[in-house]
Amino acid sequence: MSHDTEKQVGEAKLGALGSFLDRQLSPERIRIWRIVFFLVLLVIALLNLLITNHHPHFGWDKYPFFWVAFGLILGVVMIFLVKKIIQPLIKRPEDYYHDL
């Protein structure tokens, strides 16, 4: 089987979206996608300054970027909890399902 035929068979198995995503795995494209992702996050955070359609319900949510910082801090806390507390509780030995 030639290289072109293998490529066509691979693309047929992946579909259009899978082929597109497979082409995005080069290091320079990953770097570009990372930059785009952080730029989108920055734009959303800056829109938080311009669009204020709610009244603060408690003291701290009146400050700009409060919800951005709140989400970041809570995300880090959740990662810590899952990694240090929950994972040891649900972890199984490597050959746990070996007999099935």
ROZA-833500 format. One record per residue: residue number from 0; residue in three letters; x, y, z of N, C-alpha, C, O in turn. Coordinates in steps of 0.2 Angstrom, whole numbers. Atoms other than C-alpha are relative to their C-alpha. Layout:
<sites>
SITE|NUM|ALA|X|Y|Z|X|Y|Z|X|Y|Z|X|Y|Z .
...
</sites>
This chain:
<sites>
SITE|0|MET|4|-6|0|0|0|0|5|6|0|9|7|4 .
SITE|1|SER|-4|-6|1|7|17|-5|-1|5|6|-6|4|9 .
SITE|2|HIS|1|-5|-5|9|31|7|-6|4|-1|-10|6|4 .
SITE|3|ASP|6|-4|1|-5|41|-1|-6|-4|1|-11|-1|4 .
SITE|4|THR|6|4|-1|-17|27|0|-1|-1|7|-6|-1|10 .
SITE|5|GLU|1|1|-7|-13|24|18|-2|7|3|-6|6|8 .
SITE|6|LYS|2|-7|-2|-15|43|21|-8|1|-1|-12|3|3 .
SITE|7|GLN|7|0|1|-32|42|13|-5|-5|4|-10|-3|6 .
SITE|8|VAL|4|4|-5|-38|27|23|0|2|7|-5|2|10 .
SITE|9|GLY|0|-3|-7|-32|35|39|-5|6|0|-8|7|5 .
SITE|10|GLU|5|-6|0|-42|51|34|-7|-2|0|-11|1|3 .
SITE|11|ALA|7|2|1|-57|41|30|-2|-3|7|-8|-2|9 .
SITE|12|LYS|2|3|-6|-57|32|47|-1|6|5|-5|6|10 .
SITE|13|LEU|0|-6|-5|-54|49|57|-6|5|-2|-9|7|3 .
SITE|14|GLY|5|-5|2|-67|59|47|3|7|-1|9|8|0 .
SITE|15|ALA|-3|-7|1|-65|78|43|3|3|6|8|6|6 .
SITE|16|LEU|-3|-3|-6|-63|84|61|6|-3|2|11|0|5 .
SITE|17|GLY|-6|4|-3|-51|70|66|6|2|-4|11|2|-1 .
SITE|18|SER|-6|-2|4|-40|74|51|2|7|1|8|8|2 .
SITE|19|PHE|-2|-7|-2|-40|92|55|4|0|7|9|3|7 .
SITE|20|LEU|-3|0|-6|-36|89|73|7|-4|0|12|-2|3 .
SITE|21|ASP|-7|4|1|-22|76|68|5|5|-3|11|4|-1 .
SITE|22|ARG|-5|-5|4|-14|90|57|2|5|5|8|8|4 .
SITE|23|GLN|-1|-6|-4|-14|102|72|5|-2|6|7|1|10 .
SITE|24|LEU|-4|3|-6|-2|91|83|8|2|-1|12|0|3 .
SITE|25|SER|-8|-2|0|15|99|77|1|5|5|-3|9|7 .
SITE|26|PRO|-2|-4|-5|24|108|90|-2|8|-1|-4|11|3 .
SITE|27|GLU|1|-7|2|23|125|81|-8|2|0|-10|7|2 .
SITE|28|ARG|7|-1|0|4|123|79|-3|0|7|-8|4|8 .
SITE|29|ILE|3|0|-7|1|118|97|2|7|3|-2|9|7 .
SITE|30|ARG|-2|-6|-3|11|134|102|-5|6|-2|-7|10|2 .
SITE|31|ILE|5|-5|3|-1|144|90|-7|0|4|-10|5|6 .
SITE|32|TRP|7|1|-3|-17|136|97|0|2|8|-5|5|10 .
SITE|33|ARG|-1|-2|-7|-10|139|115|-1|8|1|-4|11|5 .
SITE|34|ILE|0|-7|0|-8|158|111|-7|2|-1|-9|7|2 .
SITE|35|VAL|7|-2|2|-25|159|103|-5|-1|6|-9|3|8 .
SITE|36|PHE|4|1|-5|-33|151|118|1|5|6|-4|7|9 .
SITE|37|PHE|-1|-5|-5|-25|163|131|-2|7|-2|-4|11|2 .
SITE|38|LEU|3|-7|2|-30|178|120|-7|0|1|-10|5|3 .
SITE|39|VAL|8|0|-1|-48|172|120|-1|1|7|-6|5|9 .
SITE|40|LEU|1|-1|-7|-47|171|139|1|7|2|-3|9|6 .
SITE|41|LEU|-2|-7|-1|-39|188|140|-6|4|-2|-8|9|2 .
SITE|42|VAL|6|-4|3|-53|195|129|-6|0|5|-10|4|6 .
SITE|43|ILE|6|1|-4|-66|187|140|1|4|7|-4|7|9 .
SITE|44|ALA|-1|-4|-7|-58|194|156|-1|7|-1|-3|11|4 .
SITE|45|LEU|1|-7|1|-57|211|149|-7|2|-2|-9|8|0 .
SITE|46|LEU|7|-2|1|-75|211|143|-4|0|7|-9|3|8 .
SITE|47|ASN|3|-1|-7|-79|208|162|1|7|3|-4|9|7 .
SITE|48|LEU|-1|-7|-2|-73|225|165|-5|5|-3|-8|9|0 .
SITE|49|LEU|4|-5|4|-84|233|151|-8|-2|2|-12|2|2 .
SITE|50|ILE|7|2|-1|-100|223|154|-2|-2|7|0|-7|10 .
SITE|51|THR|2|1|-7|-107|224|171|-8|1|1|-10|7|1 .
SITE|52|ASN|7|0|0|-125|220|172|-4|-3|6|-10|-4|6 .
SITE|53|HIS|2|2|-6|-127|214|189|2|5|6|7|8|6 .
SITE|54|HIS|-1|-4|-6|-128|222|206|4|-5|5|2|-11|6 .
SITE|55|PRO|-4|4|-5|-115|215|219|-5|-3|6|-9|1|9 .
SITE|56|HIS|4|3|-5|-124|203|231|4|0|7|1|0|12 .
SITE|57|PHE|-4|0|-6|-110|203|244|6|4|-2|7|6|-8 .
SITE|58|GLY|-5|-5|1|-95|214|246|6|-1|-5|7|4|-8 .
SITE|59|TRP|-6|1|4|-81|206|236|-2|0|-8|3|1|-12 .
SITE|60|ASP|1|1|8|-90|203|219|-1|7|-3|-3|7|-9 .
SITE|61|LYS|0|-6|3|-90|222|216|6|2|-3|7|6|-7 .
SITE|62|TYR|-6|-2|3|-72|222|212|1|-4|-7|-1|-9|-8 .
SITE|63|PRO|-1|3|6|-66|219|194|4|-6|0|9|-7|5 .
SITE|64|PHE|-4|6|0|-59|202|190|-2|-5|6|2|-10|7 .
SITE|65|PHE|1|4|-6|-67|195|206|-2|-8|-2|1|-12|0 .
SITE|66|TRP|2|7|2|-75|180|197|5|-4|-4|5|-10|-4 .
SITE|67|VAL|-6|3|4|-60|177|186|5|-3|6|7|-9|5 .
SITE|68|ALA|-4|3|-6|-49|175|202|-3|-5|4|0|-10|6 .
SITE|69|PHE|3|5|-4|-62|166|211|0|-7|-4|1|-12|0 .
SITE|70|GLY|0|6|4|-63|153|197|7|-3|0|7|-10|0 .
SITE|71|LEU|-7|3|0|-44|151|196|1|-3|6|4|-9|7 .
SITE|72|ILE|-2|2|-7|-42|149|215|-4|-7|1|-1|-11|4 .
SITE|73|LEU|4|6|-1|-57|136|216|3|-5|-5|3|-11|-2 .
SITE|74|GLY|-2|5|4|-50|127|201|7|-4|3|7|-10|3 .
SITE|75|VAL|-6|3|-3|-33|125|209|-1|-4|6|2|-9|7 .
SITE|76|VAL|2|3|-6|-41|120|225|-3|-7|-1|-1|-12|2 .
SITE|77|MET|3|7|2|-51|106|217|5|-4|-3|5|-10|-2 .
SITE|78|ILE|-5|4|2|-36|100|208|4|-3|5|6|-9|6 .
SITE|79|PHE|-3|3|-6|-27|98|224|-4|-5|4|-1|-10|6 .
SITE|80|LEU|4|4|-4|-41|90|233|-1|-7|-4|0|-12|-1 .
SITE|81|VAL|0|6|4|-43|77|219|7|-4|0|7|-10|1 .
SITE|82|LYS|-7|4|1|-24|73|217|2|-2|7|4|-8|7 .
SITE|83|LYS|-3|2|-7|-20|72|236|-5|-3|4|-3|-7|9 .
SITE|84|ILE|5|4|-4|-36|66|244|-4|-5|-3|-5|-11|-1 .
SITE|85|ILE|5|5|3|-48|58|232|3|-6|-4|1|-11|-3 .
SITE|86|GLN|-3|5|4|-36|49|221|3|-6|4|2|-12|2 .
SITE|87|PRO|-2|5|-4|-28|39|235|-6|-5|2|-5|-11|4 .
SITE|88|LEU|6|4|-2|-46|33|240|-2|-4|-5|-5|-10|-3 .
SITE|89|ILE|2|4|6|-50|27|223|5|-4|-4|3|-8|-9 .
SITE|90|LYS|-5|3|4|-34|21|217|0|-8|1|-1|-10|7 .
SITE|91|ARG|0|7|0|-32|2|213|7|-2|-2|10|1|-6 .
SITE|92|PRO|-6|3|3|-17|-9|210|0|-1|-8|-5|-1|-11 .
SITE|93|GLU|0|0|7|-11|-10|192|-3|-6|-3|-6|-6|-8 .
SITE|94|ASP|3|6|2|-17|-28|190|-7|-1|3|-9|-7|4 .
SITE|95|TYR|7|1|-4|-34|-25|199|-5|-4|-5|-9|-8|-2 .
SITE|96|TYR|5|3|5|-44|-30|183|3|-6|-4|0|-8|-9 .
SITE|97|HIS|-3|5|3|-32|-44|178|-4|-6|-1|-4|-9|-6 .
SITE|98|ASP|3|6|0|-43|-58|182|-7|0|-4|-10|-5|-5 .
SITE|99|LEU|6|0|4|-58|-52|172|0|-2|-7|-5|-2|-10 .
</sites>
